[in-house]
Amino acid sequence: MKITIDIEDDVLQDAMRITGERKKGPAVVKAAKEYIRRQMAREFGRKLMEGEFGDYPLTNEEIEDFDR
C-alpha cells in the first residue's frame, strides 16, 4: 500500500542511517516494523508481569530472577 507522509528530513536521514537502508521507503517500513515489534514486546511483558496469563508456569519472582 502506498501512502504519502510528511517526515522531517533529519528524522528520515536518521531512519536511513540506523536501519542501513539506502532508500527512503524501505527505511520507513523497517523503522515502523521495529517500533511495532518493540511495543508488542513491551505490552507482552506488562501483561505477563500483571498475571494476565494465569496458567503461565513461572511466578513473577522467577521471571525477575532471569533479569539478574
DSSP file (Angstrom, degrees, kcal/mol; ACC not computed):
  #  RESIDUE AA STRUCTURE BP1 BP2  ACC     N-H-->O    O-->H-N    N-H-->O    O-->H-N    TCO  KAPPA ALPHA  PHI   PSI    X-CA   Y-CA   Z-CA
    1    1 A M              0   0    0      0, 0.0     2,-0.4     0, 0.0     0, 0.0   0.000 360.0 360.0 360.0 134.4    0.0    0.0    0.0
    2    2 A K        +     0   0    0      2,-0.0     2,-0.3     0, 0.0     0, 0.0  -0.808 360.0 169.9-100.3 140.2    1.3    3.4   -0.9
    3    3 A I        -     0   0    0     -2,-0.4     2,-0.5     2,-0.0     0, 0.0  -0.931  30.1-125.9-139.5 164.5    0.8    6.4    1.3
    4    4 A T        +     0   0    0     -2,-0.3     2,-0.3     2,-0.0    -2,-0.0  -0.966  33.8 172.1-113.9 128.1    2.1   10.0    1.5
    5    5 A I        -     0   0    0     -2,-0.5     2,-0.6     2,-0.0    -2,-0.0  -0.958  30.7-129.6-134.4 153.1    3.6   11.1    4.8
    6    6 A D        +     0   0    0     -2,-0.3     2,-0.4     2,-0.0    -2,-0.0  -0.912  32.7 170.9-102.8 119.7    5.5   14.2    6.0
    7    7 A I        -     0   0    0     -2,-0.6    -2,-0.0     4,-0.0     5,-0.0  -0.995  37.9-110.1-129.4 133.6    8.7   13.4    7.8
    8    8 A E     >  -     0   0    0     -2,-0.4     4,-2.4     1,-0.1     3,-0.3  -0.326  29.4-121.4 -60.0 142.7   11.3   15.9    8.8
    9    9 A D  H  > S+     0   0    0      1,-0.2     4,-2.6     2,-0.2     5,-0.2   0.882 111.1  50.8 -55.6 -43.1   14.5   15.5    6.8
   10   10 A D  H  > S+     0   0    0      1,-0.2     4,-2.1     2,-0.2    -1,-0.2   0.864 110.2  49.8 -67.2 -34.0   16.7   14.9    9.8
   11   11 A V  H  > S+     0   0    0     -3,-0.3     4,-2.4     2,-0.2    -1,-0.2   0.915 112.2  47.7 -68.1 -42.6   14.3   12.1   11.1
   12   12 A L  H  X S+     0   0    0     -4,-2.4     4,-2.4     2,-0.2    -2,-0.2   0.904 111.4  50.4 -65.3 -41.1   14.3   10.4    7.7
   13   13 A Q  H  X S+     0   0    0     -4,-2.6     4,-2.4    -5,-0.2    -1,-0.2   0.901 110.7  49.9 -63.6 -40.4   18.1   10.6    7.5
   14   14 A D  H  X S+     0   0    0     -4,-2.1     4,-3.1     2,-0.2     5,-0.3   0.919 110.0  50.8 -62.4 -43.4   18.4    9.1   11.0
   15   15 A A  H  X S+     0   0    0     -4,-2.4     4,-2.4     1,-0.2     6,-0.4   0.912 111.8  47.1 -61.5 -42.6   16.0    6.3   10.0
   16   16 A M  H  X>S+     0   0    0     -4,-2.4     4,-1.4     2,-0.2     5,-0.6   0.907 115.3  45.9 -65.7 -41.2   18.0    5.6    6.9
   17   17 A R  H  <5S+     0   0    0     -4,-2.4    -2,-0.2    -5,-0.2    -1,-0.2   0.940 116.3  44.0 -66.4 -47.2   21.3    5.6    8.8
   18   18 A I  H  <5S+     0   0    0     -4,-3.1    -2,-0.2     1,-0.2    -1,-0.2   0.885 118.6  42.2 -68.8 -39.8   20.0    3.5   11.7
   19   19 A T  H  <5S-     0   0    0     -4,-2.4    -1,-0.2    -5,-0.3    -2,-0.2   0.708 102.5-129.5 -80.6 -18.9   18.2    0.9    9.5
   20   20 A G  T  <5 +     0   0    0     -4,-1.4     2,-0.3     1,-0.3    -3,-0.2   0.577  59.7 141.5  80.7   8.3   21.1    0.7    7.0
   21   21 A E      < -     0   0    0     -5,-0.6    -1,-0.3    -6,-0.4    -2,-0.1  -0.610  43.5-158.2 -85.2 144.7   18.6    1.3    4.1
   22   22 A R  S    S+     0   0    0     -2,-0.3     2,-0.3    -3,-0.1    -1,-0.1   0.647  74.8  64.9 -94.2 -18.0   19.6    3.4    1.2
   23   23 A K  S  > S-     0   0    0      1,-0.1     4,-1.5    -7,-0.1     5,-0.1  -0.808  79.4-130.5-109.7 150.5   16.1    4.2    0.1
   24   24 A K  H  > S+     0   0    0     -2,-0.3     4,-2.4     2,-0.2     5,-0.2   0.931 100.9  52.5 -64.0 -50.2   13.5    6.2    2.0
   25   25 A G  H  > S+     0   0    0      1,-0.2     4,-2.5     2,-0.2     5,-0.2   0.935 111.2  44.7 -56.5 -53.9   10.6    3.8    1.7
   26   26 A P  H  > S+     0   0    0      0, 0.0     4,-2.6     0, 0.0    -1,-0.2   0.850 112.2  54.5 -60.7 -32.9   12.4    0.7    3.0
   27   27 A A  H  X S+     0   0    0     -4,-1.5     4,-2.3     2,-0.2    -2,-0.2   0.921 110.0  45.6 -65.6 -43.3   13.9    2.7    5.8
   28   28 A V  H  X S+     0   0    0     -4,-2.4     4,-2.5     2,-0.2     5,-0.2   0.920 114.2  48.6 -66.0 -43.5   10.5    3.9    6.9
   29   29 A V  H  X S+     0   0    0     -4,-2.5     4,-2.6    -5,-0.2     5,-0.2   0.934 113.0  47.2 -62.3 -46.3    9.0    0.4    6.7
   30   30 A K  H  X S+     0   0    0     -4,-2.6     4,-2.2     1,-0.2    -1,-0.2   0.907 113.4  48.2 -63.0 -42.2   11.9   -1.1    8.6
   31   31 A A  H  X S+     0   0    0     -4,-2.3     4,-2.3    -5,-0.2    -1,-0.2   0.909 112.5  48.7 -65.2 -42.2   11.7    1.6   11.3
   32   32 A A  H  X S+     0   0    0     -4,-2.5     4,-2.5     2,-0.2    -2,-0.2   0.919 111.2  49.6 -64.5 -43.7    7.9    1.2   11.7
   33   33 A K  H  X S+     0   0    0     -4,-2.6     4,-2.6     1,-0.2    -2,-0.2   0.909 111.7  48.7 -62.0 -42.0    8.2   -2.6   11.9
   34   34 A E  H  X S+     0   0    0     -4,-2.2     4,-2.3     2,-0.2    -1,-0.2   0.903 110.9  50.5 -65.6 -40.8   10.9   -2.4   14.6
   35   35 A Y  H  X S+     0   0    0     -4,-2.3     4,-2.4     2,-0.2    -2,-0.2   0.934 112.2  47.1 -61.1 -46.5    8.8    0.1   16.6
   36   36 A I  H  X S+     0   0    0     -4,-2.5     4,-2.5     1,-0.2    -2,-0.2   0.907 110.7  52.3 -62.7 -42.8    5.8   -2.1   16.4
   37   37 A R  H  X S+     0   0    0     -4,-2.6     4,-2.1     1,-0.2    -1,-0.2   0.919 111.6  46.4 -60.0 -44.2    7.8   -5.2   17.4
   38   38 A R  H  X S+     0   0    0     -4,-2.3     4,-2.4     2,-0.2    -2,-0.2   0.899 112.0  50.1 -66.7 -40.8    9.2   -3.4   20.5
   39   39 A Q  H  X S+     0   0    0     -4,-2.4     4,-2.4     2,-0.2    -1,-0.2   0.901 111.0  49.4 -64.6 -40.2    5.8   -2.0   21.5
   40   40 A M  H  X S+     0   0    0     -4,-2.5     4,-2.5     2,-0.2    -1,-0.2   0.894 111.4  49.2 -66.0 -39.4    4.3   -5.5   21.3
   41   41 A A  H  X S+     0   0    0     -4,-2.1     4,-2.5     2,-0.2    -2,-0.2   0.905 111.4  49.7 -65.4 -40.9    7.1   -7.0   23.4
   42   42 A R  H  X S+     0   0    0     -4,-2.4     4,-2.3     2,-0.2    -2,-0.2   0.914 111.9  48.1 -63.2 -43.0    6.7   -4.2   26.0
   43   43 A E  H  X S+     0   0    0     -4,-2.4     4,-2.5     2,-0.2    -2,-0.2   0.898 111.0  50.7 -65.1 -41.2    2.9   -4.9   26.1
   44   44 A F  H  X S+     0   0    0     -4,-2.5     4,-2.6     2,-0.2    -2,-0.2   0.925 110.2  49.9 -61.7 -44.9    3.5   -8.7   26.4
   45   45 A G  H  X S+     0   0    0     -4,-2.5     4,-2.5     2,-0.2    -2,-0.2   0.903 110.4  49.9 -60.7 -42.4    5.9   -8.1   29.3
   46   46 A R  H  X S+     0   0    0     -4,-2.3     4,-1.8     2,-0.2    -1,-0.2   0.934 112.2  47.1 -61.7 -46.3    3.4   -5.8   31.0
   47   47 A K  H  <>S+     0   0    0     -4,-2.5     5,-2.5     1,-0.2     6,-0.4   0.894 112.4  50.7 -62.6 -39.8    0.7   -8.4   30.7
   48   48 A L  H ><5S+     0   0    0     -4,-2.6     3,-1.1     1,-0.2    -1,-0.2   0.925 111.2  46.9 -63.6 -45.6    3.0  -11.2   31.9
   49   49 A M  H 3<5S+     0   0    0     -4,-2.5    -1,-0.2     1,-0.3    -2,-0.2   0.789 109.8  54.3 -69.4 -27.3    4.1   -9.2   35.0
   50   50 A E  T 3<5S-     0   0    0     -4,-1.8    -1,-0.3    -5,-0.2    -2,-0.2   0.480 116.0-115.0 -85.2  -2.1    0.4   -8.3   35.8
   51   51 A G  T < 5 +     0   0    0     -3,-1.1    -3,-0.2    -4,-0.4    -2,-0.1   0.731  66.7 144.6  80.7  22.8   -0.5  -12.0   35.7
   52   52 A E      < +     0   0    0     -5,-2.5     2,-1.0     1,-0.2    -4,-0.2   0.726  67.1  64.3 -66.9 -19.0   -2.8  -11.9   32.7
   53   53 A F    >   +     0   0    0     -6,-0.4     3,-2.3    -5,-0.2    -1,-0.2  -0.713  69.3 178.5-103.5  80.6   -1.6  -15.4   31.8
   54   54 A G  T 3  S+     0   0    0     -2,-1.0    -1,-0.2     1,-0.3    -2,-0.1   0.737  77.1  50.8 -57.8 -27.3   -2.9  -17.2   34.8
   55   55 A D  T 3  S+     0   0    0     -3,-0.1    -1,-0.3     2,-0.0    -3,-0.0   0.262  76.5 130.4 -97.1  13.3   -1.6  -20.6   33.6
   56   56 A Y    <   -     0   0    0     -3,-2.3    -3,-0.0     1,-0.1     0, 0.0  -0.490  60.1-134.1 -67.8 134.0    2.0  -19.3   32.9
   57   57 A P  S    S+     0   0    0      0, 0.0     2,-0.3     0, 0.0    -1,-0.1   0.605  79.4  68.3 -71.2 -12.1    4.4  -21.8   34.6
   58   58 A L  S    S-     0   0    0      4,-0.0     2,-0.1     3,-0.0    -2,-0.1  -0.815  73.9-131.9-110.8 149.4    6.7  -19.2   36.2
   59   59 A T     >  -     0   0    0     -2,-0.3     4,-2.1     1,-0.1     5,-0.2  -0.439  32.9-105.1 -84.7 167.5    6.0  -16.8   39.0
   60   60 A N  H  > S+     0   0    0      1,-0.2     4,-2.7     2,-0.2     5,-0.2   0.896 122.5  53.8 -59.0 -40.3    6.9  -13.1   38.8
   61   61 A E  H  > S+     0   0    0      1,-0.2     4,-1.8     2,-0.2    -1,-0.2   0.906 108.1  48.8 -62.8 -41.5    9.8  -13.7   41.2
   62   62 A E  H  > S+     0   0    0      2,-0.2     4,-0.8     1,-0.2    -1,-0.2   0.888 112.3  48.6 -66.2 -37.9   11.1  -16.4   38.9
   63   63 A I  H >X S+     0   0    0     -4,-2.1     3,-0.8     1,-0.2     4,-0.6   0.920 110.1  51.2 -66.5 -43.3   10.8  -14.2   35.9
   64   64 A E  H >< S+     0   0    0     -4,-2.7     3,-1.0     1,-0.2     4,-0.4   0.831 101.6  62.4 -64.0 -32.3   12.6  -11.3   37.7
   65   65 A D  H >< S+     0   0    0     -4,-1.8     3,-1.0     1,-0.2    -1,-0.2   0.800  94.2  62.6 -63.0 -28.5   15.4  -13.7   38.6
   66   66 A F  H << S+     0   0    0     -3,-0.8    -1,-0.2    -4,-0.8    -2,-0.2   0.797  96.6  59.3 -66.3 -27.0   16.2  -14.2   34.9
   67   67 A D  T <<        0   0    0     -3,-1.0    -1,-0.2    -4,-0.6    -2,-0.2   0.630 360.0 360.0 -75.8 -13.2   17.0  -10.5   34.6
   68   68 A R    <         0   0    0     -3,-1.0    -1,-0.2    -4,-0.4    -2,-0.2   0.457 360.0 360.0 -93.4 360.0   19.7  -10.7   37.2
